[in-house]
Amino acid sequence: MSSSRPLGHNVLKLTGFYFEASNPFRSRAMASHIYDALLEDTSDGRSTDIKAAKKHTTNVIHALFRICLRDVDFFRDAWGGREFWDAMSVDCPVDLNSKEFEKLVDAFVDARRKYQGSSVTRLTRIVDQWMSQIAGRTWPPSQFNSLELGMLEDPKIVGYIRRLVPKSLPVANRLSSPIDLKSFLCTAGLHNITEHSSLAIYLAPIGFHGDECRSQWRTATESLAQVYGTADEFVEYARDCFANRRKELVVGVFNHWFGTSHQVMVAYNENNGGRARDEFRVQKCPRTSVVIALQKINDRRIDIKLFDPSVALRRRQARPPPLTMQGHKWKTDFAERVRKTFLWWRLFARRGYLYGMR
């Protein structure tokens, strides 16, 4: 409806909100369509009656936020993902698609944040309510650094973890897909780590000592080995958490693979039953896991502890005593001790598996 365009940007300038002069939407075409949709049902759309246009816009925007608040739990579970906006746009009272719906809501949230005055209206109250309900649940989550965001936005898992709720987390076992295990860790991080957490969770399972070993498994697993981190990478992650991010506890999951990449390839070539190599690997290559917890006691001491649920159930201990780092060399010692702990546990796990303990 071209006749609504002369009102354009002015219909957004409502009490309690600050819109800059620039276009708050992605493109001119989107802005034009949004303005047309906002004024489509007003009889004053053909005139320059800005007061009537703003009143109608206020009612429409209020309805949009009421729709969003109705399903705010869905927004939190989806981390504001596309699934939420697709669902909300079905009930939109004006002609907006899901992307336009999202951009219009985001524009008013941003304008509310920028407003410096003290005016309170029916519309500002519902926008403030929406902002308080979604705090800390927008994507990308701000409590993670660039490395962690890279893990969370892994194309193999990002769509999966943004649709999960805590009660539906999959329970990983020794034949679970690496993608399932990484999704579990990422979802646990999303629901337990906040801006002020002293806890950090390494969001990828730790499957290899170093990159060379991981590279040997790439062909055997059709690149699924890349889902895993290494003990070396975990060490550097923990070092940064303690030194630069004021973390006091860093947790990871060692996830050792039994057998060798060569054995997997031989077994696959001999009898794969028509299955893809990654499916064959999941079903024929058992793994075992143990939690490693690094706790910074002070600048001279870090405790390293392992927790193996399967051993705990058998009432046996599978953890070395806490390792104490003395003096100024703790950073070097810490890295080497973690690597040795990984190798020690891998040998223990392999022996336990071979003797039928798992």
Contacts in CASP RR format, 6 or more apart in sequence:
PFRMAT RR
TARGET T0000
AUTHOR 0000-0000-0000
METHOD contacts of the structure
MODEL  1
MSSSRPLGHNVLKLTGFYFEASNPFRSRAMASHIYDALLEDTSDGRSTDI
KAAKKHTTNVIHALFRICLRDVDFFRDAWGGREFWDAMSVDCPVDLNSKE
FEKLVDAFVDARRKYQGSSVTRLTRIVDQWMSQIAGRTWPPSQFNSLELG
MLEDPKIVGYIRRLVPKSLPVANRLSSPIDLKSFLCTAGLHNITEHSSLA
IYLAPIGFHGDECRSQWRTATESLAQVYGTADEFVEYARDCFANRRKELV
VGVFNHWFGTSHQVMVAYNENNGGRARDEFRVQKCPRTSVVIALQKINDR
RIDIKLFDPSVALRRRQARPPPLTMQGHKWKTDFAERVRKTFLWWRLFAR
RGYLYGMR
1 36 0 8 1.000
1 39 0 8 1.000
1 40 0 8 1.000
1 45 0 8 1.000
2 36 0 8 1.000
3 45 0 8 1.000
3 46 0 8 1.000
4 35 0 8 1.000
4 36 0 8 1.000
4 38 0 8 1.000
4 39 0 8 1.000
4 40 0 8 1.000
4 45 0 8 1.000
4 53 0 8 1.000
5 32 0 8 1.000
5 35 0 8 1.000
5 36 0 8 1.000
6 48 0 8 1.000
7 35 0 8 1.000
7 39 0 8 1.000
7 45 0 8 1.000
7 48 0 8 1.000
7 50 0 8 1.000
7 53 0 8 1.000
8 31 0 8 1.000
8 35 0 8 1.000
9 19 0 8 1.000
9 21 0 8 1.000
9 23 0 8 1.000
9 31 0 8 1.000
9 35 0 8 1.000
10 50 0 8 1.000
10 53 0 8 1.000
10 54 0 8 1.000
11 35 0 8 1.000
11 38 0 8 1.000
11 39 0 8 1.000
11 50 0 8 1.000
11 53 0 8 1.000
11 54 0 8 1.000
11 57 0 8 1.000
12 19 0 8 1.000
12 24 0 8 1.000
12 57 0 8 1.000
12 107 0 8 1.000
12 108 0 8 1.000
12 111 0 8 1.000
13 19 0 8 1.000
13 54 0 8 1.000
14 54 0 8 1.000
14 57 0 8 1.000
14 58 0 8 1.000
14 61 0 8 1.000
14 121 0 8 1.000
14 123 0 8 1.000
15 119 0 8 1.000
15 121 0 8 1.000
15 123 0 8 1.000
15 124 0 8 1.000
16 112 0 8 1.000
16 115 0 8 1.000
16 117 0 8 1.000
16 119 0 8 1.000
16 120 0 8 1.000
16 121 0 8 1.000
16 123 0 8 1.000
16 124 0 8 1.000
17 108 0 8 1.000
17 111 0 8 1.000
17 112 0 8 1.000
17 114 0 8 1.000
17 115 0 8 1.000
17 124 0 8 1.000
17 127 0 8 1.000
18 111 0 8 1.000
18 114 0 8 1.000
18 115 0 8 1.000
18 116 0 8 1.000
19 107 0 8 1.000
19 111 0 8 1.000
20 114 0 8 1.000
23 31 0 8 1.000
24 31 0 8 1.000
24 103 0 8 1.000
24 107 0 8 1.000
24 110 0 8 1.000
24 111 0 8 1.000
25 31 0 8 1.000
25 34 0 8 1.000
25 100 0 8 1.000
25 103 0 8 1.000
25 104 0 8 1.000
25 107 0 8 1.000
26 99 0 8 1.000
26 103 0 8 1.000
30 99 0 8 1.000
30 100 0 8 1.000
30 103 0 8 1.000
33 96 0 8 1.000
33 100 0 8 1.000
34 96 0 8 1.000
34 100 0 8 1.000
34 103 0 8 1.000
34 104 0 8 1.000
36 95 0 8 1.000
37 94 0 8 1.000
37 95 0 8 1.000
37 96 0 8 1.000
37 100 0 8 1.000
38 53 0 8 1.000
38 56 0 8 1.000
38 57 0 8 1.000
38 60 0 8 1.000
38 94 0 8 1.000
39 45 0 8 1.000
39 53 0 8 1.000
39 56 0 8 1.000
39 57 0 8 1.000
40 94 0 8 1.000
40 95 0 8 1.000
41 56 0 8 1.000
41 94 0 8 1.000
42 52 0 8 1.000
42 53 0 8 1.000
42 56 0 8 1.000
43 52 0 8 1.000
44 52 0 8 1.000
44 53 0 8 1.000
44 56 0 8 1.000
45 52 0 8 1.000
45 53 0 8 1.000
58 121 0 8 1.000
58 122 0 8 1.000
58 123 0 8 1.000
60 93 0 8 1.000
60 94 0 8 1.000
61 104 0 8 1.000
61 108 0 8 1.000
61 123 0 8 1.000
62 122 0 8 1.000
62 123 0 8 1.000
62 126 0 8 1.000
63 93 0 8 1.000
64 92 0 8 1.000
64 93 0 8 1.000
64 101 0 8 1.000
64 104 0 8 1.000
64 105 0 8 1.000
65 105 0 8 1.000
65 108 0 8 1.000
65 123 0 8 1.000
65 126 0 8 1.000
65 127 0 8 1.000
65 129 0 8 1.000
65 130 0 8 1.000
66 126 0 8 1.000
67 88 0 8 1.000
67 91 0 8 1.000
67 92 0 8 1.000
68 75 0 8 1.000
68 88 0 8 1.000
68 105 0 8 1.000
68 130 0 8 1.000
69 126 0 8 1.000
69 129 0 8 1.000
69 130 0 8 1.000
69 133 0 8 1.000
71 84 0 8 1.000
71 87 0 8 1.000
71 88 0 8 1.000
72 130 0 8 1.000
72 133 0 8 1.000
72 134 0 8 1.000
74 83 0 8 1.000
74 84 0 8 1.000
74 87 0 8 1.000
75 84 0 8 1.000
75 133 0 8 1.000
75 134 0 8 1.000
75 137 0 8 1.000
76 134 0 8 1.000
76 137 0 8 1.000
77 163 0 8 1.000
77 164 0 8 1.000
77 165 0 8 1.000
78 84 0 8 1.000
78 162 0 8 1.000
78 163 0 8 1.000
79 137 0 8 1.000
79 138 0 8 1.000
79 139 0 8 1.000
79 141 0 8 1.000
79 162 0 8 1.000
79 190 0 8 1.000
80 134 0 8 1.000
80 137 0 8 1.000
80 138 0 8 1.000
80 139 0 8 1.000
80 162 0 8 1.000
81 139 0 8 1.000
81 162 0 8 1.000
82 98 0 8 1.000
83 162 0 8 1.000
83 163 0 8 1.000
85 98 0 8 1.000
85 99 0 8 1.000
85 101 0 8 1.000
85 102 0 8 1.000
86 98 0 8 1.000
88 98 0 8 1.000
88 101 0 8 1.000
89 96 0 8 1.000
89 97 0 8 1.000
89 98 0 8 1.000
89 101 0 8 1.000
92 101 0 8 1.000
96 104 0 8 1.000
105 130 0 8 1.000
108 127 0 8 1.000
109 127 0 8 1.000
109 130 0 8 1.000
109 131 0 8 1.000
112 124 0 8 1.000
112 127 0 8 1.000
112 128 0 8 1.000
112 131 0 8 1.000
113 131 0 8 1.000
136 142 0 8 1.000
136 143 0 8 1.000
139 162 0 8 1.000
140 149 0 8 1.000
140 152 0 8 1.000
140 153 0 8 1.000
141 149 0 8 1.000
141 152 0 8 1.000
141 190 0 8 1.000
142 195 0 8 1.000
143 193 0 8 1.000
143 194 0 8 1.000
143 195 0 8 1.000
143 197 0 8 1.000
144 152 0 8 1.000
144 193 0 8 1.000
145 240 0 8 1.000
145 245 0 8 1.000
147 237 0 8 1.000
148 203 0 8 1.000
151 182 0 8 1.000
151 186 0 8 1.000
151 203 0 8 1.000
151 204 0 8 1.000
152 158 0 8 1.000
152 161 0 8 1.000
152 186 0 8 1.000
152 190 0 8 1.000
152 203 0 8 1.000
154 182 0 8 1.000
154 227 0 8 1.000
156 179 0 8 1.000
156 182 0 8 1.000
156 227 0 8 1.000
157 179 0 8 1.000
157 182 0 8 1.000
157 183 0 8 1.000
157 186 0 8 1.000
160 179 0 8 1.000
160 183 0 8 1.000
161 183 0 8 1.000
161 186 0 8 1.000
161 187 0 8 1.000
161 190 0 8 1.000
164 183 0 8 1.000
164 187 0 8 1.000
166 187 0 8 1.000
166 191 0 8 1.000
169 184 0 8 1.000
169 187 0 8 1.000
169 188 0 8 1.000
170 176 0 8 1.000
170 180 0 8 1.000
170 183 0 8 1.000
170 184 0 8 1.000
172 180 0 8 1.000
172 181 0 8 1.000
172 184 0 8 1.000
172 289 0 8 1.000
174 286 0 8 1.000
174 287 0 8 1.000
174 288 0 8 1.000
174 289 0 8 1.000
174 358 0 8 1.000
175 282 0 8 1.000
175 283 0 8 1.000
175 286 0 8 1.000
175 287 0 8 1.000
176 282 0 8 1.000
177 224 0 8 1.000
177 278 0 8 1.000
177 282 0 8 1.000
178 205 0 8 1.000
178 221 0 8 1.000
178 224 0 8 1.000
178 225 0 8 1.000
178 227 0 8 1.000
178 228 0 8 1.000
178 255 0 8 1.000
179 224 0 8 1.000
179 227 0 8 1.000
181 205 0 8 1.000
181 253 0 8 1.000
181 255 0 8 1.000
181 289 0 8 1.000
182 203 0 8 1.000
182 204 0 8 1.000
182 205 0 8 1.000
182 227 0 8 1.000
185 201 0 8 1.000
185 202 0 8 1.000
185 203 0 8 1.000
185 204 0 8 1.000
185 205 0 8 1.000
185 252 0 8 1.000
185 253 0 8 1.000
186 203 0 8 1.000
188 201 0 8 1.000
189 201 0 8 1.000
189 203 0 8 1.000
192 199 0 8 1.000
192 201 0 8 1.000
193 199 0 8 1.000
193 200 0 8 1.000
193 201 0 8 1.000
197 247 0 8 1.000
198 246 0 8 1.000
198 247 0 8 1.000
198 248 0 8 1.000
198 249 0 8 1.000
199 247 0 8 1.000
199 248 0 8 1.000
199 249 0 8 1.000
199 250 0 8 1.000
199 251 0 8 1.000
200 237 0 8 1.000
200 238 0 8 1.000
200 241 0 8 1.000
200 245 0 8 1.000
200 247 0 8 1.000
200 249 0 8 1.000
200 250 0 8 1.000
200 251 0 8 1.000
201 250 0 8 1.000
201 251 0 8 1.000
201 252 0 8 1.000
202 229 0 8 1.000
202 234 0 8 1.000
202 237 0 8 1.000
202 238 0 8 1.000
202 250 0 8 1.000
202 251 0 8 1.000
202 252 0 8 1.000
202 253 0 8 1.000
204 227 0 8 1.000
204 228 0 8 1.000
204 229 0 8 1.000
205 227 0 8 1.000
205 228 0 8 1.000
205 229 0 8 1.000
205 253 0 8 1.000
205 254 0 8 1.000
205 255 0 8 1.000
205 289 0 8 1.000
206 228 0 8 1.000
206 229 0 8 1.000
206 230 0 8 1.000
206 231 0 8 1.000
206 233 0 8 1.000
206 234 0 8 1.000
206 252 0 8 1.000
206 253 0 8 1.000
206 254 0 8 1.000
206 255 0 8 1.000
206 292 0 8 1.000
206 342 0 8 1.000
207 214 0 8 1.000
207 228 0 8 1.000
207 229 0 8 1.000
207 230 0 8 1.000
207 231 0 8 1.000
207 254 0 8 1.000
207 255 0 8 1.000
207 256 0 8 1.000
207 257 0 8 1.000
208 214 0 8 1.000
208 217 0 8 1.000
208 225 0 8 1.000
208 228 0 8 1.000
208 229 0 8 1.000
208 230 0 8 1.000
208 231 0 8 1.000
209 230 0 8 1.000
209 231 0 8 1.000
209 232 0 8 1.000
209 339 0 8 1.000
209 342 0 8 1.000
209 343 0 8 1.000
209 346 0 8 1.000
210 230 0 8 1.000
210 231 0 8 1.000
210 232 0 8 1.000
210 233 0 8 1.000
211 230 0 8 1.000
211 232 0 8 1.000
213 230 0 8 1.000
214 225 0 8 1.000
214 226 0 8 1.000
214 228 0 8 1.000
214 229 0 8 1.000
214 230 0 8 1.000
215 225 0 8 1.000
216 261 0 8 1.000
217 225 0 8 1.000
217 257 0 8 1.000
217 261 0 8 1.000
218 225 0 8 1.000
218 226 0 8 1.000
219 261 0 8 1.000
219 265 0 8 1.000
220 261 0 8 1.000
220 262 0 8 1.000
220 264 0 8 1.000
220 265 0 8 1.000
220 268 0 8 1.000
220 277 0 8 1.000
220 281 0 8 1.000
221 261 0 8 1.000
221 264 0 8 1.000
221 277 0 8 1.000
221 278 0 8 1.000
221 281 0 8 1.000
222 276 0 8 1.000
222 277 0 8 1.000
222 278 0 8 1.000
224 278 0 8 1.000
224 281 0 8 1.000
228 255 0 8 1.000
231 254 0 8 1.000
231 338 0 8 1.000
231 339 0 8 1.000
231 342 0 8 1.000
232 339 0 8 1.000
234 252 0 8 1.000
234 292 0 8 1.000
234 338 0 8 1.000
235 334 0 8 1.000
235 335 0 8 1.000
235 338 0 8 1.000
235 339 0 8 1.000
237 250 0 8 1.000
238 250 0 8 1.000
238 294 0 8 1.000
238 334 0 8 1.000
238 338 0 8 1.000
239 331 0 8 1.000
239 334 0 8 1.000
239 335 0 8 1.000
241 247 0 8 1.000
241 250 0 8 1.000
242 250 0 8 1.000
242 294 0 8 1.000
242 296 0 8 1.000
242 302 0 8 1.000
247 296 0 8 1.000
248 295 0 8 1.000
248 296 0 8 1.000
249 293 0 8 1.000
249 294 0 8 1.000
249 295 0 8 1.000
249 296 0 8 1.000
250 293 0 8 1.000
250 294 0 8 1.000
251 291 0 8 1.000
251 292 0 8 1.000
251 293 0 8 1.000
251 294 0 8 1.000
252 291 0 8 1.000
252 292 0 8 1.000
252 293 0 8 1.000
253 289 0 8 1.000
253 290 0 8 1.000
253 291 0 8 1.000
253 292 0 8 1.000
254 289 0 8 1.000
254 290 0 8 1.000
254 291 0 8 1.000
254 292 0 8 1.000
254 306 0 8 1.000
254 342 0 8 1.000
254 345 0 8 1.000
254 346 0 8 1.000
255 287 0 8 1.000
255 288 0 8 1.000
255 289 0 8 1.000
256 287 0 8 1.000
256 288 0 8 1.000
256 289 0 8 1.000
256 345 0 8 1.000
256 346 0 8 1.000
256 349 0 8 1.000
256 350 0 8 1.000
257 285 0 8 1.000
257 287 0 8 1.000
258 285 0 8 1.000
258 286 0 8 1.000
258 287 0 8 1.000
258 288 0 8 1.000
258 349 0 8 1.000
258 350 0 8 1.000
258 353 0 8 1.000
259 285 0 8 1.000
264 280 0 8 1.000
264 281 0 8 1.000
264 284 0 8 1.000
264 285 0 8 1.000
267 280 0 8 1.000
267 284 0 8 1.000
268 277 0 8 1.000
268 280 0 8 1.000
268 281 0 8 1.000
268 284 0 8 1.000
272 280 0 8 1.000
273 280 0 8 1.000
275 283 0 8 1.000
286 353 0 8 1.000
286 358 0 8 1.000
288 310 0 8 1.000
288 349 0 8 1.000
288 353 0 8 1.000
288 358 0 8 1.000
290 306 0 8 1.000
290 307 0 8 1.000
290 308 0 8 1.000
290 318 0 8 1.000
290 345 0 8 1.000
290 349 0 8 1.000
291 306 0 8 1.000
291 307 0 8 1.000
291 308 0 8 1.000
292 304 0 8 1.000
292 305 0 8 1.000
292 306 0 8 1.000
292 338 0 8 1.000
292 341 0 8 1.000
292 342 0 8 1.000
293 303 0 8 1.000
293 304 0 8 1.000
293 305 0 8 1.000
293 306 0 8 1.000
293 307 0 8 1.000
294 302 0 8 1.000
294 303 0 8 1.000
294 304 0 8 1.000
294 334 0 8 1.000
294 338 0 8 1.000
295 302 0 8 1.000
295 303 0 8 1.000
295 305 0 8 1.000
296 302 0 8 1.000
297 303 0 8 1.000
299 330 0 8 1.000
300 325 0 8 1.000
300 326 0 8 1.000
300 327 0 8 1.000
300 330 0 8 1.000
301 324 0 8 1.000
301 325 0 8 1.000
301 326 0 8 1.000
301 330 0 8 1.000
302 323 0 8 1.000
302 325 0 8 1.000
302 330 0 8 1.000
302 334 0 8 1.000
303 322 0 8 1.000
303 323 0 8 1.000
303 324 0 8 1.000
304 320 0 8 1.000
304 322 0 8 1.000
304 323 0 8 1.000
304 337 0 8 1.000
304 338 0 8 1.000
304 341 0 8 1.000
305 319 0 8 1.000
305 322 0 8 1.000
306 318 0 8 1.000
306 319 0 8 1.000
306 320 0 8 1.000
306 341 0 8 1.000
306 345 0 8 1.000
307 319 0 8 1.000
308 318 0 8 1.000
308 319 0 8 1.000
310 357 0 8 1.000
310 358 0 8 1.000
311 317 0 8 1.000
311 318 0 8 1.000
312 318 0 8 1.000
314 357 0 8 1.000
318 345 0 8 1.000
318 348 0 8 1.000
320 341 0 8 1.000
320 344 0 8 1.000
323 337 0 8 1.000
323 341 0 8 1.000
325 333 0 8 1.000
325 334 0 8 1.000
325 337 0 8 1.000
349 358 0 8 1.000
352 358 0 8 1.000
END
